[in-house]
Amino acid sequence: GYFHQRVAECLYSSKDLQGAEFIDSYVFNKAEYVRFNSTVGKYVGYTELGVKNAEAWNKGPELARALGELERFCKHNADLHY
């Protein structure tokens, strides 16, 4: 069989949320192929397919959605993580 996983996570380096970071990773058969990192501000591909996906997603509405996740998901729910 095949294994596909998407992991979205928030990392916090301080309680004031200045160092908050949103990471959205896509994994196929235990190999990460594309990742969005809010610090980098775009998708980065790690495989041939991941590079193609990252190029398309960085030009489409996916990038705007991912950029908003730091505020919408991470900072909004920070109290729950602490």
Distance bins in CASP14 RR format, pairs under 12 A and 6 or more apart:
PFRMAT RR
TARGET T0000
AUTHOR 0000-0000-0000
RMODE 2
METHOD distances of the structure
MODEL  1
1 28 0 0 0 0 0 1 0 0 0 0 0
1 29 0 0 0 0 1 0 0 0 0 0 0
2 27 0 0 0 0 0 1 0 0 0 0 0
2 28 1 0 0 1 0 0 0 0 0 0 0
2 29 1 0 0 1 0 0 0 0 0 0 0
2 30 0 0 0 0 0 1 0 0 0 0 0
2 31 0 0 0 0 0 1 0 0 0 0 0
3 26 0 0 0 0 0 1 0 0 0 0 0
3 27 1 0 0 1 0 0 0 0 0 0 0
3 28 1 0 0 1 0 0 0 0 0 0 0
3 29 1 0 1 0 0 0 0 0 0 0 0
3 30 1 0 0 1 0 0 0 0 0 0 0
3 31 0 0 0 0 1 0 0 0 0 0 0
4 25 0 0 0 0 0 1 0 0 0 0 0
4 26 1 0 0 1 0 0 0 0 0 0 0
4 27 1 0 0 1 0 0 0 0 0 0 0
4 28 1 0 1 0 0 0 0 0 0 0 0
4 29 0 0 0 0 1 0 0 0 0 0 0
4 30 0 0 0 0 0 1 0 0 0 0 0
4 31 0 0 0 0 0 1 0 0 0 0 0
4 32 0 0 0 0 0 1 0 0 0 0 0
4 33 0 0 0 0 1 0 0 0 0 0 0
4 34 0 0 0 0 0 1 0 0 0 0 0
4 49 0 0 0 0 0 1 0 0 0 0 0
5 24 0 0 0 0 0 1 0 0 0 0 0
5 25 0 0 0 0 1 0 0 0 0 0 0
5 26 1 0 0 1 0 0 0 0 0 0 0
5 27 1 0 1 0 0 0 0 0 0 0 0
5 28 1 0 0 1 0 0 0 0 0 0 0
5 29 0 0 0 0 1 0 0 0 0 0 0
5 30 0 0 0 0 1 0 0 0 0 0 0
5 31 0 0 0 0 0 1 0 0 0 0 0
5 32 0 0 0 0 1 0 0 0 0 0 0
5 33 0 0 0 0 0 1 0 0 0 0 0
6 23 0 0 0 0 0 1 0 0 0 0 0
6 24 1 0 0 1 0 0 0 0 0 0 0
6 25 1 0 0 1 0 0 0 0 0 0 0
6 26 1 0 1 0 0 0 0 0 0 0 0
6 27 1 0 0 1 0 0 0 0 0 0 0
6 28 0 0 0 0 0 1 0 0 0 0 0
6 32 0 0 0 0 0 1 0 0 0 0 0
6 33 0 0 0 0 0 1 0 0 0 0 0
6 34 0 0 0 0 1 0 0 0 0 0 0
6 35 0 0 0 0 0 1 0 0 0 0 0
6 36 0 0 0 0 0 1 0 0 0 0 0
7 22 0 0 0 0 0 1 0 0 0 0 0
7 23 1 0 0 1 0 0 0 0 0 0 0
7 24 1 0 0 1 0 0 0 0 0 0 0
7 25 1 0 1 0 0 0 0 0 0 0 0
7 26 0 0 0 0 1 0 0 0 0 0 0
7 27 1 0 0 1 0 0 0 0 0 0 0
7 32 0 0 0 0 1 0 0 0 0 0 0
7 34 0 0 0 0 0 1 0 0 0 0 0
7 35 0 0 0 0 1 0 0 0 0 0 0
7 36 0 0 0 0 0 1 0 0 0 0 0
8 21 0 0 0 0 0 1 0 0 0 0 0
8 22 1 0 0 1 0 0 0 0 0 0 0
8 23 1 0 0 1 0 0 0 0 0 0 0
8 24 1 0 1 0 0 0 0 0 0 0 0
8 25 1 0 0 1 0 0 0 0 0 0 0
8 26 0 0 0 0 1 0 0 0 0 0 0
8 27 0 0 0 0 0 1 0 0 0 0 0
8 35 0 0 0 0 0 1 0 0 0 0 0
8 36 0 0 0 0 1 0 0 0 0 0 0
8 37 0 0 0 0 0 1 0 0 0 0 0
8 38 0 0 0 0 0 1 0 0 0 0 0
8 65 0 0 0 0 0 1 0 0 0 0 0
8 66 0 0 0 0 1 0 0 0 0 0 0
8 69 1 0 0 1 0 0 0 0 0 0 0
8 70 0 0 0 0 0 1 0 0 0 0 0
8 72 0 0 0 0 0 1 0 0 0 0 0
8 73 1 0 0 1 0 0 0 0 0 0 0
8 74 0 0 0 0 1 0 0 0 0 0 0
8 77 0 0 0 0 0 1 0 0 0 0 0
9 20 0 0 0 0 0 1 0 0 0 0 0
9 21 0 0 0 0 1 0 0 0 0 0 0
9 22 1 0 0 1 0 0 0 0 0 0 0
9 23 1 0 1 0 0 0 0 0 0 0 0
9 24 0 0 0 0 1 0 0 0 0 0 0
9 25 1 0 0 1 0 0 0 0 0 0 0
9 35 0 0 0 0 0 1 0 0 0 0 0
9 36 0 0 0 0 0 1 0 0 0 0 0
9 37 0 0 0 0 0 1 0 0 0 0 0
9 38 0 0 0 0 0 1 0 0 0 0 0
9 69 0 0 0 0 0 1 0 0 0 0 0
9 70 0 0 0 0 0 1 0 0 0 0 0
9 73 0 0 0 0 1 0 0 0 0 0 0
9 74 0 0 0 0 1 0 0 0 0 0 0
9 77 0 0 0 0 0 1 0 0 0 0 0
9 81 0 0 0 0 0 1 0 0 0 0 0
10 17 0 0 0 0 1 0 0 0 0 0 0
10 19 0 0 0 0 0 1 0 0 0 0 0
10 20 1 0 0 1 0 0 0 0 0 0 0
10 21 1 0 0 1 0 0 0 0 0 0 0
10 22 1 0 1 0 0 0 0 0 0 0 0
10 23 1 0 0 1 0 0 0 0 0 0 0
10 24 0 0 0 0 0 1 0 0 0 0 0
10 37 0 0 0 0 0 1 0 0 0 0 0
10 38 0 0 0 0 1 0 0 0 0 0 0
10 69 0 0 0 0 1 0 0 0 0 0 0
10 70 1 0 0 1 0 0 0 0 0 0 0
10 71 0 0 0 0 0 1 0 0 0 0 0
10 72 0 0 0 0 0 1 0 0 0 0 0
10 73 1 0 0 1 0 0 0 0 0 0 0
10 74 1 1 0 0 0 0 0 0 0 0 0
10 75 0 0 0 0 1 0 0 0 0 0 0
10 76 0 0 0 0 1 0 0 0 0 0 0
10 77 1 0 0 1 0 0 0 0 0 0 0
10 78 1 0 0 1 0 0 0 0 0 0 0
10 79 0 0 0 0 0 1 0 0 0 0 0
10 80 0 0 0 0 1 0 0 0 0 0 0
10 81 1 0 0 1 0 0 0 0 0 0 0
10 82 0 0 0 0 0 1 0 0 0 0 0
11 17 0 0 0 0 0 1 0 0 0 0 0
11 19 0 0 0 0 1 0 0 0 0 0 0
11 20 1 0 0 1 0 0 0 0 0 0 0
11 21 1 0 1 0 0 0 0 0 0 0 0
11 22 0 0 0 0 1 0 0 0 0 0 0
11 23 1 0 0 1 0 0 0 0 0 0 0
11 24 0 0 0 0 0 1 0 0 0 0 0
11 37 0 0 0 0 1 0 0 0 0 0 0
11 38 0 0 0 0 1 0 0 0 0 0 0
11 39 0 0 0 0 1 0 0 0 0 0 0
11 70 0 0 0 0 0 1 0 0 0 0 0
11 74 0 0 0 0 1 0 0 0 0 0 0
11 78 0 0 0 0 0 1 0 0 0 0 0
11 81 0 0 0 0 1 0 0 0 0 0 0
12 18 0 0 0 0 1 0 0 0 0 0 0
12 19 1 0 0 1 0 0 0 0 0 0 0
12 20 1 0 1 0 0 0 0 0 0 0 0
12 21 1 0 0 1 0 0 0 0 0 0 0
12 22 0 0 0 0 0 1 0 0 0 0 0
12 23 0 0 0 0 0 1 0 0 0 0 0
12 70 0 0 0 0 0 1 0 0 0 0 0
12 74 1 0 0 1 0 0 0 0 0 0 0
12 75 0 0 0 0 1 0 0 0 0 0 0
12 77 0 0 0 0 0 1 0 0 0 0 0
12 78 1 0 0 1 0 0 0 0 0 0 0
12 79 0 0 0 0 0 1 0 0 0 0 0
12 80 0 0 0 0 0 1 0 0 0 0 0
12 81 1 0 0 1 0 0 0 0 0 0 0
12 82 1 0 0 1 0 0 0 0 0 0 0
13 19 1 0 1 0 0 0 0 0 0 0 0
13 20 1 0 0 1 0 0 0 0 0 0 0
13 21 1 0 0 1 0 0 0 0 0 0 0
13 39 0 0 0 0 0 1 0 0 0 0 0
13 74 0 0 0 0 0 1 0 0 0 0 0
13 78 0 0 0 0 0 1 0 0 0 0 0
14 20 0 0 0 0 1 0 0 0 0 0 0
14 21 0 0 0 0 0 1 0 0 0 0 0
14 78 0 0 0 0 0 1 0 0 0 0 0
14 82 0 0 0 0 0 1 0 0 0 0 0
15 75 0 0 0 0 0 1 0 0 0 0 0
15 78 0 0 0 0 1 0 0 0 0 0 0
15 79 0 0 0 0 1 0 0 0 0 0 0
15 81 0 0 0 0 0 1 0 0 0 0 0
15 82 1 0 0 1 0 0 0 0 0 0 0
16 75 0 0 0 0 0 1 0 0 0 0 0
16 78 0 0 0 0 1 0 0 0 0 0 0
16 82 0 0 0 0 0 1 0 0 0 0 0
17 38 0 0 0 0 0 1 0 0 0 0 0
17 70 0 0 0 0 1 0 0 0 0 0 0
17 71 0 0 0 0 1 0 0 0 0 0 0
17 74 1 0 0 1 0 0 0 0 0 0 0
17 75 1 0 1 0 0 0 0 0 0 0 0
17 76 0 0 0 0 0 1 0 0 0 0 0
17 77 0 0 0 0 0 1 0 0 0 0 0
17 78 1 0 1 0 0 0 0 0 0 0 0
17 79 0 0 0 0 0 1 0 0 0 0 0
17 81 0 0 0 0 0 1 0 0 0 0 0
17 82 0 0 0 0 0 1 0 0 0 0 0
18 39 0 0 0 0 0 1 0 0 0 0 0
18 70 0 0 0 0 0 1 0 0 0 0 0
18 75 0 0 0 0 0 1 0 0 0 0 0
18 78 0 0 0 0 0 1 0 0 0 0 0
19 38 0 0 0 0 1 0 0 0 0 0 0
19 39 0 0 0 0 1 0 0 0 0 0 0
19 70 0 0 0 0 1 0 0 0 0 0 0
19 74 0 0 0 0 1 0 0 0 0 0 0
19 75 0 0 0 0 0 1 0 0 0 0 0
19 78 0 0 0 0 0 1 0 0 0 0 0
20 38 1 0 0 1 0 0 0 0 0 0 0
20 39 0 0 0 0 1 0 0 0 0 0 0
20 68 0 0 0 0 0 1 0 0 0 0 0
20 69 0 0 0 0 0 1 0 0 0 0 0
20 70 1 0 0 1 0 0 0 0 0 0 0
20 71 0 0 0 0 1 0 0 0 0 0 0
20 72 0 0 0 0 0 1 0 0 0 0 0
20 73 0 0 0 0 0 1 0 0 0 0 0
20 74 1 0 1 0 0 0 0 0 0 0 0
20 75 1 0 1 0 0 0 0 0 0 0 0
20 76 0 0 0 0 0 1 0 0 0 0 0
20 77 0 0 0 0 0 1 0 0 0 0 0
20 78 1 0 0 1 0 0 0 0 0 0 0
20 81 0 0 0 0 1 0 0 0 0 0 0
20 82 0 0 0 0 0 1 0 0 0 0 0
21 35 0 0 0 0 0 1 0 0 0 0 0
21 36 0 0 0 0 0 1 0 0 0 0 0
21 37 1 0 0 1 0 0 0 0 0 0 0
21 38 1 0 1 0 0 0 0 0 0 0 0
21 39 1 0 1 0 0 0 0 0 0 0 0
21 40 0 0 0 0 1 0 0 0 0 0 0
21 41 0 0 0 0 0 1 0 0 0 0 0
21 69 0 0 0 0 0 1 0 0 0 0 0
21 70 1 0 0 1 0 0 0 0 0 0 0
21 73 0 0 0 0 0 1 0 0 0 0 0
21 74 1 0 0 1 0 0 0 0 0 0 0
21 75 0 0 0 0 0 1 0 0 0 0 0
21 78 0 0 0 0 0 1 0 0 0 0 0
22 35 0 0 0 0 0 1 0 0 0 0 0
22 36 1 0 0 1 0 0 0 0 0 0 0
22 37 1 0 0 1 0 0 0 0 0 0 0
22 38 1 0 1 0 0 0 0 0 0 0 0
22 39 0 0 0 0 1 0 0 0 0 0 0
22 40 0 0 0 0 0 1 0 0 0 0 0
22 41 0 0 0 0 1 0 0 0 0 0 0
22 65 0 0 0 0 0 1 0 0 0 0 0
22 66 1 0 0 1 0 0 0 0 0 0 0
22 67 0 0 0 0 1 0 0 0 0 0 0
22 68 0 0 0 0 1 0 0 0 0 0 0
22 69 1 0 1 0 0 0 0 0 0 0 0
22 70 1 0 1 0 0 0 0 0 0 0 0
22 71 0 0 0 0 1 0 0 0 0 0 0
22 72 0 0 0 0 1 0 0 0 0 0 0
22 73 1 0 0 1 0 0 0 0 0 0 0
22 74 1 0 1 0 0 0 0 0 0 0 0
22 75 0 0 0 0 1 0 0 0 0 0 0
22 76 0 0 0 0 0 1 0 0 0 0 0
22 77 0 0 0 0 0 1 0 0 0 0 0
22 78 0 0 0 0 0 1 0 0 0 0 0
23 32 0 0 0 0 0 1 0 0 0 0 0
23 34 0 0 0 0 0 1 0 0 0 0 0
23 35 1 0 0 1 0 0 0 0 0 0 0
23 36 1 0 0 1 0 0 0 0 0 0 0
23 37 1 0 1 0 0 0 0 0 0 0 0
23 38 1 0 0 1 0 0 0 0 0 0 0
23 39 0 0 0 0 1 0 0 0 0 0 0
23 40 0 0 0 0 1 0 0 0 0 0 0
23 41 0 0 0 0 0 1 0 0 0 0 0
23 43 0 0 0 0 0 1 0 0 0 0 0
23 44 0 0 0 0 0 1 0 0 0 0 0
23 66 0 0 0 0 0 1 0 0 0 0 0
23 69 0 0 0 0 1 0 0 0 0 0 0
23 70 0 0 0 0 0 1 0 0 0 0 0
23 73 0 0 0 0 0 1 0 0 0 0 0
23 74 0 0 0 0 1 0 0 0 0 0 0
24 32 0 0 0 0 0 1 0 0 0 0 0
24 34 0 0 0 0 1 0 0 0 0 0 0
24 35 1 0 0 1 0 0 0 0 0 0 0
24 36 1 0 1 0 0 0 0 0 0 0 0
24 37 0 0 0 0 1 0 0 0 0 0 0
24 38 0 0 0 0 1 0 0 0 0 0 0
24 40 0 0 0 0 0 1 0 0 0 0 0
24 41 0 0 0 0 0 1 0 0 0 0 0
24 42 0 0 0 0 0 1 0 0 0 0 0
24 43 0 0 0 0 1 0 0 0 0 0 0
24 44 0 0 0 0 0 1 0 0 0 0 0
24 53 0 0 0 0 0 1 0 0 0 0 0
24 54 0 0 0 0 0 1 0 0 0 0 0
24 57 0 0 0 0 0 1 0 0 0 0 0
24 62 0 0 0 0 1 0 0 0 0 0 0
24 63 0 0 0 0 0 1 0 0 0 0 0
24 65 0 0 0 0 1 0 0 0 0 0 0
24 66 1 0 0 1 0 0 0 0 0 0 0
24 67 0 0 0 0 0 1 0 0 0 0 0
24 68 0 0 0 0 0 1 0 0 0 0 0
24 69 1 0 0 1 0 0 0 0 0 0 0
24 70 0 0 0 0 0 1 0 0 0 0 0
24 73 0 0 0 0 1 0 0 0 0 0 0
24 74 0 0 0 0 0 1 0 0 0 0 0
25 31 0 0 0 0 0 1 0 0 0 0 0
25 32 1 0 1 0 0 0 0 0 0 0 0
25 33 0 0 0 0 1 0 0 0 0 0 0
25 34 1 0 0 1 0 0 0 0 0 0 0
25 35 1 0 1 0 0 0 0 0 0 0 0
25 36 1 0 0 1 0 0 0 0 0 0 0
25 37 0 0 0 0 1 0 0 0 0 0 0
25 43 0 0 0 0 0 1 0 0 0 0 0
25 44 0 0 0 0 0 1 0 0 0 0 0
25 45 0 0 0 0 0 1 0 0 0 0 0
25 46 0 0 0 0 1 0 0 0 0 0 0
25 50 0 0 0 0 0 1 0 0 0 0 0
25 66 0 0 0 0 0 1 0 0 0 0 0
26 32 1 0 0 1 0 0 0 0 0 0 0
26 33 1 0 1 0 0 0 0 0 0 0 0
26 34 1 0 1 0 0 0 0 0 0 0 0
26 35 1 0 0 1 0 0 0 0 0 0 0
26 36 0 0 0 0 1 0 0 0 0 0 0
26 43 0 0 0 0 1 0 0 0 0 0 0
26 44 0 0 0 0 0 1 0 0 0 0 0
26 45 0 0 0 0 1 0 0 0 0 0 0
26 46 0 0 0 0 1 0 0 0 0 0 0
26 47 0 0 0 0 0 1 0 0 0 0 0
26 49 0 0 0 0 1 0 0 0 0 0 0
26 50 1 0 0 1 0 0 0 0 0 0 0
26 53 1 0 0 1 0 0 0 0 0 0 0
26 54 0 0 0 0 1 0 0 0 0 0 0
26 57 0 0 0 0 0 1 0 0 0 0 0
26 62 0 0 0 0 0 1 0 0 0 0 0
26 66 0 0 0 0 0 1 0 0 0 0 0
27 33 1 0 0 1 0 0 0 0 0 0 0
27 34 0 0 0 0 1 0 0 0 0 0 0
27 35 0 0 0 0 1 0 0 0 0 0 0
27 46 0 0 0 0 0 1 0 0 0 0 0
27 47 0 0 0 0 0 1 0 0 0 0 0
27 50 0 0 0 0 0 1 0 0 0 0 0
28 34 0 0 0 0 1 0 0 0 0 0 0
28 46 0 0 0 0 0 1 0 0 0 0 0
28 47 0 0 0 0 1 0 0 0 0 0 0
28 48 0 0 0 0 0 1 0 0 0 0 0
28 49 1 0 0 1 0 0 0 0 0 0 0
28 50 0 0 0 0 1 0 0 0 0 0 0
28 53 0 0 0 0 0 1 0 0 0 0 0
29 47 0 0 0 0 0 1 0 0 0 0 0
29 49 0 0 0 0 0 1 0 0 0 0 0
31 45 0 0 0 0 0 1 0 0 0 0 0
31 46 1 0 0 1 0 0 0 0 0 0 0
31 47 1 0 0 1 0 0 0 0 0 0 0
31 48 0 0 0 0 0 1 0 0 0 0 0
31 49 0 0 0 0 0 1 0 0 0 0 0
31 50 0 0 0 0 0 1 0 0 0 0 0
32 43 0 0 0 0 0 1 0 0 0 0 0
32 44 0 0 0 0 0 1 0 0 0 0 0
32 45 0 0 0 0 1 0 0 0 0 0 0
32 46 1 0 1 0 0 0 0 0 0 0 0
32 47 0 0 0 0 1 0 0 0 0 0 0
32 49 0 0 0 0 0 1 0 0 0 0 0
32 50 0 0 0 0 1 0 0 0 0 0 0
32 53 0 0 0 0 0 1 0 0 0 0 0
32 54 0 0 0 0 0 1 0 0 0 0 0
33 43 0 0 0 0 0 1 0 0 0 0 0
33 44 0 0 0 0 0 1 0 0 0 0 0
33 45 1 0 0 1 0 0 0 0 0 0 0
33 46 1 0 1 0 0 0 0 0 0 0 0
33 47 1 0 1 0 0 0 0 0 0 0 0
33 48 0 0 0 0 1 0 0 0 0 0 0
33 49 1 0 1 0 0 0 0 0 0 0 0
33 50 1 0 1 0 0 0 0 0 0 0 0
33 51 0 0 0 0 1 0 0 0 0 0 0
33 52 0 0 0 0 1 0 0 0 0 0 0
33 53 1 0 0 1 0 0 0 0 0 0 0
33 54 0 0 0 0 1 0 0 0 0 0 0
34 42 0 0 0 0 0 1 0 0 0 0 0
34 43 1 0 1 0 0 0 0 0 0 0 0
34 44 1 0 0 1 0 0 0 0 0 0 0
34 45 1 0 1 0 0 0 0 0 0 0 0
34 46 1 0 0 1 0 0 0 0 0 0 0
34 47 1 0 0 1 0 0 0 0 0 0 0
34 48 0 0 0 0 0 1 0 0 0 0 0
34 49 1 0 0 1 0 0 0 0 0 0 0
34 50 1 0 1 0 0 0 0 0 0 0 0
34 51 0 0 0 0 1 0 0 0 0 0 0
34 52 0 0 0 0 1 0 0 0 0 0 0
34 53 1 0 1 0 0 0 0 0 0 0 0
34 54 1 0 1 0 0 0 0 0 0 0 0
34 55 0 0 0 0 0 1 0 0 0 0 0
34 56 0 0 0 0 0 1 0 0 0 0 0
34 57 1 0 0 1 0 0 0 0 0 0 0
34 58 0 0 0 0 0 1 0 0 0 0 0
34 62 0 0 0 0 0 1 0 0 0 0 0
34 66 0 0 0 0 0 1 0 0 0 0 0
35 41 0 0 0 0 0 1 0 0 0 0 0
35 42 0 0 0 0 1 0 0 0 0 0 0
35 43 1 0 0 1 0 0 0 0 0 0 0
35 44 1 0 1 0 0 0 0 0 0 0 0
35 45 1 0 0 1 0 0 0 0 0 0 0
35 46 1 0 0 1 0 0 0 0 0 0 0
35 47 0 0 0 0 0 1 0 0 0 0 0
35 50 0 0 0 0 1 0 0 0 0 0 0
35 51 0 0 0 0 0 1 0 0 0 0 0
35 53 0 0 0 0 0 1 0 0 0 0 0
35 54 0 0 0 0 1 0 0 0 0 0 0
35 57 0 0 0 0 0 1 0 0 0 0 0
35 66 0 0 0 0 0 1 0 0 0 0 0
36 42 1 0 0 1 0 0 0 0 0 0 0
36 43 1 0 1 0 0 0 0 0 0 0 0
36 44 1 0 0 1 0 0 0 0 0 0 0
36 45 0 0 0 0 1 0 0 0 0 0 0
36 50 0 0 0 0 0 1 0 0 0 0 0
36 53 0 0 0 0 0 1 0 0 0 0 0
36 54 0 0 0 0 1 0 0 0 0 0 0
36 57 1 0 0 1 0 0 0 0 0 0 0
36 58 0 0 0 0 1 0 0 0 0 0 0
36 62 0 0 0 0 1 0 0 0 0 0 0
36 63 0 0 0 0 1 0 0 0 0 0 0
36 64 0 0 0 0 0 1 0 0 0 0 0
36 65 0 0 0 0 1 0 0 0 0 0 0
36 66 1 0 1 0 0 0 0 0 0 0 0
36 67 0 0 0 0 1 0 0 0 0 0 0
36 68 0 0 0 0 0 1 0 0 0 0 0
36 69 0 0 0 0 1 0 0 0 0 0 0
36 70 0 0 0 0 0 1 0 0 0 0 0
37 43 0 0 0 0 1 0 0 0 0 0 0
37 44 1 0 0 1 0 0 0 0 0 0 0
37 45 0 0 0 0 0 1 0 0 0 0 0
37 54 0 0 0 0 0 1 0 0 0 0 0
37 66 0 0 0 0 1 0 0 0 0 0 0
37 67 0 0 0 0 0 1 0 0 0 0 0
37 69 0 0 0 0 0 1 0 0 0 0 0
37 70 0 0 0 0 0 1 0 0 0 0 0
38 63 0 0 0 0 0 1 0 0 0 0 0
38 65 0 0 0 0 0 1 0 0 0 0 0
38 66 1 0 0 1 0 0 0 0 0 0 0
38 67 1 0 0 1 0 0 0 0 0 0 0
38 68 0 0 0 0 1 0 0 0 0 0 0
38 69 1 0 0 1 0 0 0 0 0 0 0
38 70 1 0 1 0 0 0 0 0 0 0 0
38 71 0 0 0 0 1 0 0 0 0 0 0
38 72 0 0 0 0 0 1 0 0 0 0 0
38 73 0 0 0 0 0 1 0 0 0 0 0
38 74 1 0 0 1 0 0 0 0 0 0 0
38 75 0 0 0 0 0 1 0 0 0 0 0
39 67 0 0 0 0 0 1 0 0 0 0 0
39 70 0 0 0 0 1 0 0 0 0 0 0
39 74 0 0 0 0 0 1 0 0 0 0 0
40 54 0 0 0 0 0 1 0 0 0 0 0
40 58 0 0 0 0 0 1 0 0 0 0 0
40 63 0 0 0 0 0 1 0 0 0 0 0
40 66 0 0 0 0 0 1 0 0 0 0 0
40 67 0 0 0 0 0 1 0 0 0 0 0
40 70 0 0 0 0 0 1 0 0 0 0 0
41 54 0 0 0 0 0 1 0 0 0 0 0
41 57 0 0 0 0 0 1 0 0 0 0 0
41 58 0 0 0 0 1 0 0 0 0 0 0
41 63 0 0 0 0 1 0 0 0 0 0 0
41 64 0 0 0 0 0 1 0 0 0 0 0
41 66 1 0 0 1 0 0 0 0 0 0 0
41 67 1 0 0 1 0 0 0 0 0 0 0
41 68 0 0 0 0 0 1 0 0 0 0 0
41 69 0 0 0 0 0 1 0 0 0 0 0
41 70 0 0 0 0 1 0 0 0 0 0 0
42 53 0 0 0 0 0 1 0 0 0 0 0
42 54 1 0 0 1 0 0 0 0 0 0 0
42 55 0 0 0 0 1 0 0 0 0 0 0
42 56 0 0 0 0 0 1 0 0 0 0 0
42 57 0 0 0 0 1 0 0 0 0 0 0
42 58 1 0 1 0 0 0 0 0 0 0 0
42 59 0 0 0 0 0 1 0 0 0 0 0
42 60 0 0 0 0 0 1 0 0 0 0 0
42 62 0 0 0 0 0 1 0 0 0 0 0
42 63 1 0 0 1 0 0 0 0 0 0 0
42 64 0 0 0 0 0 1 0 0 0 0 0
42 66 0 0 0 0 1 0 0 0 0 0 0
42 67 0 0 0 0 1 0 0 0 0 0 0
43 50 0 0 0 0 1 0 0 0 0 0 0
43 51 0 0 0 0 1 0 0 0 0 0 0
43 52 0 0 0 0 0 1 0 0 0 0 0
43 53 1 0 0 1 0 0 0 0 0 0 0
43 54 1 1 0 0 0 0 0 0 0 0 0
43 55 0 0 0 0 1 0 0 0 0 0 0
43 56 0 0 0 0 1 0 0 0 0 0 0
43 57 1 0 1 0 0 0 0 0 0 0 0
43 58 1 0 1 0 0 0 0 0 0 0 0
43 59 0 0 0 0 1 0 0 0 0 0 0
43 60 0 0 0 0 0 1 0 0 0 0 0
43 62 1 0 0 1 0 0 0 0 0 0 0
43 63 1 0 0 1 0 0 0 0 0 0 0
43 64 0 0 0 0 0 1 0 0 0 0 0
43 65 0 0 0 0 0 1 0 0 0 0 0
43 66 1 0 0 1 0 0 0 0 0 0 0
43 67 0 0 0 0 0 1 0 0 0 0 0
44 50 0 0 0 0 1 0 0 0 0 0 0
44 51 0 0 0 0 1 0 0 0 0 0 0
44 53 0 0 0 0 0 1 0 0 0 0 0
44 54 1 0 1 0 0 0 0 0 0 0 0
44 55 0 0 0 0 0 1 0 0 0 0 0
44 57 0 0 0 0 0 1 0 0 0 0 0
44 58 0 0 0 0 1 0 0 0 0 0 0
44 63 0 0 0 0 0 1 0 0 0 0 0
44 66 0 0 0 0 0 1 0 0 0 0 0
45 51 1 0 1 0 0 0 0 0 0 0 0
45 52 0 0 0 0 1 0 0 0 0 0 0
45 53 1 0 0 1 0 0 0 0 0 0 0
45 54 1 0 1 0 0 0 0 0 0 0 0
45 55 0 0 0 0 1 0 0 0 0 0 0
45 56 0 0 0 0 0 1 0 0 0 0 0
45 57 0 0 0 0 1 0 0 0 0 0 0
45 58 0 0 0 0 1 0 0 0 0 0 0
46 52 0 0 0 0 0 1 0 0 0 0 0
46 53 0 0 0 0 0 1 0 0 0 0 0
46 54 0 0 0 0 1 0 0 0 0 0 0
47 53 0 0 0 0 1 0 0 0 0 0 0
47 54 0 0 0 0 0 1 0 0 0 0 0
48 54 0 0 0 0 0 1 0 0 0 0 0
48 55 0 0 0 0 0 1 0 0 0 0 0
49 55 0 0 0 0 0 1 0 0 0 0 0
49 56 0 0 0 0 0 1 0 0 0 0 0
50 56 0 0 0 0 1 0 0 0 0 0 0
50 57 0 0 0 0 1 0 0 0 0 0 0
50 58 0 0 0 0 0 1 0 0 0 0 0
51 57 0 0 0 0 0 1 0 0 0 0 0
51 58 0 0 0 0 0 1 0 0 0 0 0
52 58 0 0 0 0 0 1 0 0 0 0 0
52 59 0 0 0 0 0 1 0 0 0 0 0
53 59 0 0 0 0 0 1 0 0 0 0 0
53 60 0 0 0 0 0 1 0 0 0 0 0
53 62 0 0 0 0 1 0 0 0 0 0 0
53 63 0 0 0 0 0 1 0 0 0 0 0
54 60 0 0 0 0 0 1 0 0 0 0 0
54 62 0 0 0 0 1 0 0 0 0 0 0
54 63 0 0 0 0 1 0 0 0 0 0 0
54 66 0 0 0 0 0 1 0 0 0 0 0
55 62 0 0 0 0 0 1 0 0 0 0 0
55 63 0 0 0 0 0 1 0 0 0 0 0
56 62 1 0 0 1 0 0 0 0 0 0 0
56 63 0 0 0 0 1 0 0 0 0 0 0
57 63 1 0 0 1 0 0 0 0 0 0 0
57 64 0 0 0 0 0 1 0 0 0 0 0
57 65 0 0 0 0 1 0 0 0 0 0 0
57 66 1 0 0 1 0 0 0 0 0 0 0
57 67 0 0 0 0 0 1 0 0 0 0 0
58 64 0 0 0 0 0 1 0 0 0 0 0
58 65 0 0 0 0 0 1 0 0 0 0 0
58 66 0 0 0 0 1 0 0 0 0 0 0
58 67 0 0 0 0 0 1 0 0 0 0 0
60 66 0 0 0 0 0 1 0 0 0 0 0
60 67 0 0 0 0 0 1 0 0 0 0 0
61 67 0 0 0 0 0 1 0 0 0 0 0
61 68 0 0 0 0 0 1 0 0 0 0 0
62 68 0 0 0 0 0 1 0 0 0 0 0
62 69 0 0 0 0 0 1 0 0 0 0 0
63 69 0 0 0 0 0 1 0 0 0 0 0
64 72 0 0 0 0 0 1 0 0 0 0 0
65 71 0 0 0 0 0 1 0 0 0 0 0
65 72 0 0 0 0 1 0 0 0 0 0 0
65 73 0 0 0 0 0 1 0 0 0 0 0
66 72 0 0 0 0 0 1 0 0 0 0 0
66 73 0 0 0 0 0 1 0 0 0 0 0
66 74 0 0 0 0 0 1 0 0 0 0 0
67 73 0 0 0 0 0 1 0 0 0 0 0
67 74 0 0 0 0 0 1 0 0 0 0 0
68 74 0 0 0 0 1 0 0 0 0 0 0
68 75 0 0 0 0 1 0 0 0 0 0 0
68 76 0 0 0 0 0 1 0 0 0 0 0
69 75 0 0 0 0 1 0 0 0 0 0 0
69 76 0 0 0 0 1 0 0 0 0 0 0
69 77 0 0 0 0 0 1 0 0 0 0 0
70 76 0 0 0 0 1 0 0 0 0 0 0
70 77 0 0 0 0 0 1 0 0 0 0 0
70 78 0 0 0 0 0 1 0 0 0 0 0
71 77 0 0 0 0 0 1 0 0 0 0 0
71 78 0 0 0 0 0 1 0 0 0 0 0
72 78 0 0 0 0 0 1 0 0 0 0 0
73 80 0 0 0 0 0 1 0 0 0 0 0
73 81 0 0 0 0 0 1 0 0 0 0 0
74 80 0 0 0 0 0 1 0 0 0 0 0
74 81 0 0 0 0 1 0 0 0 0 0 0
75 81 0 0 0 0 0 1 0 0 0 0 0
75 82 0 0 0 0 0 1 0 0 0 0 0
END
